[in-house]
Amino acid sequence: MKLMEMTTLAATLLLALILHVGASLAGAVEALNMAAFGAKADGSDTTPCVRAALAEVRRSRAAKLVFPPGRYDFWPDRAEEEYVFISNNDEGLKRIAFALTQLKGLEIDGSGATFVFHGLMMPFLIENSHGVTIKNLSFDFSRPFQSEGRVLAVTPESVDVEFSEEFPYAIRNGVLVFTDGKKTSGPATTVKSGEVIYPYGNLLAFDPKKRETAFMAKDFYGVGGGIVAKQIAPRQVRLALSKVSANTGDILVFGAKTREYPGIVITDSTDVRLSGVAIYNTGGMGVIAQRSADLFLNKVQVTPRPGGERIVSATADATHFVNCRGKIEMEDCLFEQQKDDATNIHGLYAQIVRFLGRNRIEIRLVHPQQAGIDFVKAGTRLELTQGASMQPLGYVMAKSVERLNKEYTIVETEQPLPDDVKPGDCVADAQANTAEVLIKNCVIRGNRARGILLGSRGKMVVEGNTFHVPGAAILFEGDARCWFEQAGVRDIVIRGNTFDNCNFGVWGNSCIQVGAGIADEFKKTSRYNKNITIEDNLFRVFGSLPLLSIYSVDGLTFRNNRLEHTQDYPAGEGKAGKLFEISNSDNVKVEEPALVAPKSGGASVRKAGS
Amino acid sequence: MKLMEMTTLAATLLLALILHVGASLAGAVEALNMAAFGAKADGSDTTPCVRAALAEVRRSRAAKLVFPPGRYDFWPDRAEEEYVFISNNDEGLKRIAFALTQLKGLEIDGSGATFVFHGLMMPFLIENSHGVTIKNLSFDFSRPFQSEGRVLAVTPESVDVEFSEEFPYAIRNGVLVFTDGKKTSGPATTVKSGEVIYPYGNLLAFDPKKRETAFMAKDFYGVGGGIVAKQIAPRQVRLALSKVSANTGDILVFGAKTREYPGIVITDSTDVRLSGVAIYNTGGMGVIAQRSADLFLNKVQVTPRPGGERIVSATADATHFVNCRGKIEMEDCLFEQQKDDATNIHGLYAQIVRFLGRNRIEIRLVHPQQAGIDFVKAGTRLELTQGASMQPLGYVMAKSVERLNKEYTIVETEQPLPDDVKPGDCVADAQANTAEVLIKNCVIRGNRARGILLGSRGKMVVEGNTFHVPGAAILFEGDARCWFEQAGVRDIVIRGNTFDNCNFGVWGNSCIQVGAGIADEFKKTSRYNKNITIEDNLFRVFGSLPLLSIYSVDGLTFRNNRLEHTQDYPAGEGKAGKLFEISNSDNVKVEEPALVAPKSGGASVRKAGS
C-alpha cells in the first residue's frame, strides 16, 4: 500500500469541522465552504466533494454551501445514483452531481463559478425538499448532447457538413455515429464497448448569423436508426439524405435522441429558488419541475456558453412545469436557442382504459415520457374530462390505488363514475396544475418551436417580455390523444409584451394561438380555455399570419395593442390582412391594434434583446 | 359506463376461492389451477392472471400453480416491473411475467404448456426465494430478439440477404432497422415513437443444414451504429459490408445488441429446480443465476422451437452461474444453437482502484455487465488476488461498506491490507463461487463459441456429455483485466464424455483449454487452476489442433482416453500431430490416447445427439 490519500482526506475533514464549529460559535448562518471538502478549481473531480459536503449538511443542518469562484469539473464515476422518472424527459438510472433530496432550507451559492460536467450525468436533482436555493453559477457539458455541423453544400441527394473538434464523430460501416472522442479500453467483444455514444434522432438547421432556427426550416425526423455518411475531407462528411431543409452556411443540428440528462430537476418539492443560474447545455430540458409548488426563477438563462461556437443551448425546453401548485415566477430570464419551447406549464391526463366495476377503473399514463409520473393517490380529487371534446364530466375522489407498473394503475373511487364516462376519457388531479404564474421581463428567442405554452388553471400574468420565436409566441394547448397534457386556462393577462417578428418558422399559424386537441365536431360546444386578456402589447410583424388564431374560447379581450409592420424577413405569399381568426368562441371583444410606424433602420431583435 | 368486466372478474375470483377452500378442506397439497385466475389458451393476455395467482399464493401459501395444457400468451403491458441487475446480462427496469420474489416453496407446473411472450419482457425472475420449481413447460417469443436472413450472394463490397416474414425490418434513410412489424399510433414527433425496435450489434453465419455456426465463421462486430442497406427485391436486402465471414446459403444472424431480457433469472435464492423446461428464445441468457445456491436443472433445453425456421435459440449463453454456492447440477440437458457458451460458472472480481487508508479501499465493478452485482457486505471474507498474475495475496474481512453507486464501493476492512496489494489487484467473495458442480449426460452443440467455462472452486464432475461446439469444449478462464470473472478450479473430473468434432470454428485453440488471464511474465509461477482429471473420454477429431492446451496448472491427469480421426470437416493446414500443449505446469501426468478406428460411414453429431 504505497500511495495513501488518507492524509489529504483527513486534513480536509478537519478543516471542514473547524469552519463548521467556527460558524456555529459565531451564531452566524452556517455556511460551509466547498473548498473545505476538497473542491478545487483545478480540473479535478468535484463530485465526491459535493457528496461529502451534502453529508455534512444533513449532519449539521447547515443552511448554505458556498463555492469559491472558478471553474469546477464533475465526472459521473463517483456520483450519487437514482432511478428517476422525469415528466417530458426520459426516465432512467441517473448519476447525479447534486442530489438534493430530503433537504430543508439549503442555499447553494456558486459565487459566479462555472461547473463543467463530463459525460452522462444530471447536474441537479431537488427531490422531496423544501426551501432549496441555487444561485450565482453557470453550468455546461464538455461534450454537448447535441452535435452541430456547418453546411457546406446541399444537393438533391446529399448534404455536406463540416464538424468542429467540439463534435467528435465516426463513420462506422458507412453510418454516422457521434462519440465523445475518447478511445475506450474496456472489453469490446460480445458486450458493450464502454464507449460513450451521443445518439441523434432529428435534424434542424440554424442560422449562425441571426443565432436562431433558419428561416422556415423544418424538422427532419426519422434518422434515429443512423444516417448513411461518407468522409469527403478531414472533418467533412457527406450525408446521403434528400429533402433536408437546410442551406449552405447553416448550422445543421443533430438533435439528441433522448432527454435523459436534464439540467435542474425539481420533483415533489416546495419553495425552490433559482437565481442567476446560466445553463449552457443539457441532455434534456433546462429546468423541469413536477408535482411541486412555489418555484421562483430569477435571472435564469438558458443560452449557449458565451464566447463559444455552439448554436444550441438546452436540447429540449428551457423550462417546463408539470402538475405544479402555489406560485411559478420567472423574472428577468433569458431563454434562447434551446431545441424546444421556452416553457410549458400543464397538468397530466391519464387515460381511462377499462372499467372494472362502477367504482373501479384502470388508467394509463399513455405518453412514454409521462410513465412513472404517478399523480393519483388515495384522496386525490379527480377531474374527469371527455377525451375527444376536452369537456368536463365531473369529479370523483380516489379511494385507493393499485399501481401495476409505470404505465397502469387501478383506481377505486369513492363515488361511482358518471354514466357518460367512457374508455378513452381521462382523469387529472383537480388540485394540481393550479399554480399562479408570473412571467415578467423575460427574453425568449431563437429557439426551436414556440415561446410559451400556458395551461395552468391558476391566475397567470405574462408581462413585459420580448418574444422572437419561429412559431407561436404563446400557445394554449391541452389534449388527451397525443401529448396528454392537461391545460385549459381560467384567467390570463398578456400585457406589455413585445412580439418581435415571430412566426419566422413552421411551428405555428399565428402569434398567439389556441391548439387544444378538441375533435372538430366538438369545437362548437367545447370551451376549454377561458378569460384571456391581451392588452398593451406591441406586435412587430413581417408576414401575413394573423395575430390571433383562436377557437373554443370563452372570454377573450384584445385591446390597446400596437402593430408595426417590418421587413425583417420575407413576407411570403399568404392572404394578407386577416389579423384575427376566431371561431366557436363566446364573449370575445377584439379592438383593432393601433398601427405604429417602423423605426428608422428597422429594429433587430439582437439589439433589442441584450 | 357501458362495458363492465366486473362480472367475469368476480366469477373468476370466486372460482379461485372455491378451489382454494376445497383444497384446504381436503388437506391435500394446495394446488391452484391457473384457469381459476382467468388463464386461457385462447390468445388472451395471461400476464394479469399470473399476477392474481401469485397474490393468492402469497395470501394462502399455496405450494403449487398448475397450468392446463395449451398455448398461453403474455404481453408486458400489465406485468410486474422491477429494476434488476443481472450479471453478464443488461440491467434495467424490466417487465416480468412471473415475478417469483420472496417465495418459499412454490412449484409451477406447465403440464406441457407453451408460453409465448410478446415484446420486451422477462419471462421468469426468481428472487430472494427458497424452493421454487418450474417444470413441464416451454417458452418462446413471438418476435425473436435476434434477426436472421438467408445469404443470397456475397461480393467483396456487399452481402445480399433475404428475410422471412418472421423478421420484420425497415430501411430508414438507407440504414437497416429491425422492428416488430407493427405500426405505432403514438406521438412520433419530438419524443419516442413508441415503436419496438430490435437493435443488432454483430453478425455471425450459421450453416442451416448442419444447424451450427458455419465452418470457421468469424464474428463481425461494429455494426451497432447500423448497416447501410438497399432493398433489391421484396424482402431482399443488399448490405454494404465487406469482409463478412459468410457464404451463399448460410443464415446470417444479426445478434441482439443487448441482453436485457434473459429467460429465467435466479438471484439471491436457494433450492431452485428447473425440470422439463424448453427455452426457444430469449433476449439474453437462457438461465442466469447469481448469488444463489442449490440449483438443479433437469432436462432443460435451450433450442430453437421445433418445427420452426429459426436457427438461433437464446441470444447469449444457455446457462450461467455467478457467485453460486451449494450444488449446481445439470442433467440430461440440451443446449444448442444459442449465441454464446452453454454454461459459465464463475465468481466476480472487483478491482481495487484506490487506497483511502491502510484499512480502507475503493473497489469497482469494472465490467459494465457486472455493475450493481454487489457482493461485498460487512462480514464478507475477501480473497485478494494480484491482477496481473492471478496469484493469491491473502484474505481480509470486510468490516463495513459504503456503496457509492452500481460501480464503486468503499470497503473498510477488519485487518490492514497486506503491503503487496496494489491498485489494479482485485477482491472476490471467498465463500461464493464454491458450488459443487455436476454436468451429466448433456448434449451441447451448434452454438457460438465454447462449450462450458468452468471456474467453481467446489468439486466438479463433467460426465457422459456430448460436445460438438465450434470452439473449445471445456475452457478454464478467469482474469482481472477484461471479464473480471473469478475462476481457478480446485478439483475437477472430466469423464466419459464424447468430444465430437469440436473446434470447427474460431473460438479456441484446442478441445480442452486454459485461457486464464495471466500476464506472460507470471505464467511461470502462477498456478491458477488445479487438479484436473480427464479420463475415459472419446475425442473425435478432424483437424490438427491439440486435445489439450494448458498453462499454469498444478495437477493434471489425462488417462485412458480414446482418439478417433474423422473426415467430417476439412482438416486445414495446421502442424499435425501435437496432441498436447502443456507449459508452466506442475504434477502433470499425460497418457497418449488409444487410437480408435472410425465407424463405417462416419458418425454425425445430429444422429448421435438426438
Interface residues (C-beta under 8 A of the other chain):
Chain A: M1 K2 L3 M4 E5 M6 L9 R51 D77 R78 A79 E80 E81 Y83 D90 E91 L93 R95 R172 N173 G174 V175 L176 V177 G186 P187 A188 T189 T190 V191 K192 G194 I197 N202 D219 Y221 G222 V223 G224 G225 G226 I227 V228 A240 L241 T258 R259 A316 D340 R354 F355 L356 G357 R358 R360 V366 H367 P368 Q369 L404 N405 K406 E407 Y408 P416 L417 D419 V421 K422 P423 C482 W483
Chain B: M1 K2 L3 M4 E5 M6 L9 R51 D77 R78 A79 E80 E81 Y83 D90 E91 L93 R95 R172 N173 G174 V175 L176 V177 G186 P187 A188 T189 T190 V191 K192 G194 I197 N202 D219 Y221 G222 V223 G224 G225 G226 I227 V228 A240 L241 T258 R259 A316 D340 R354 F355 L356 G357 R358 R360 V366 H367 P368 Q369 L404 N405 K406 E407 Y408 P416 L417 D419 V421 K422 P423 C482 W483
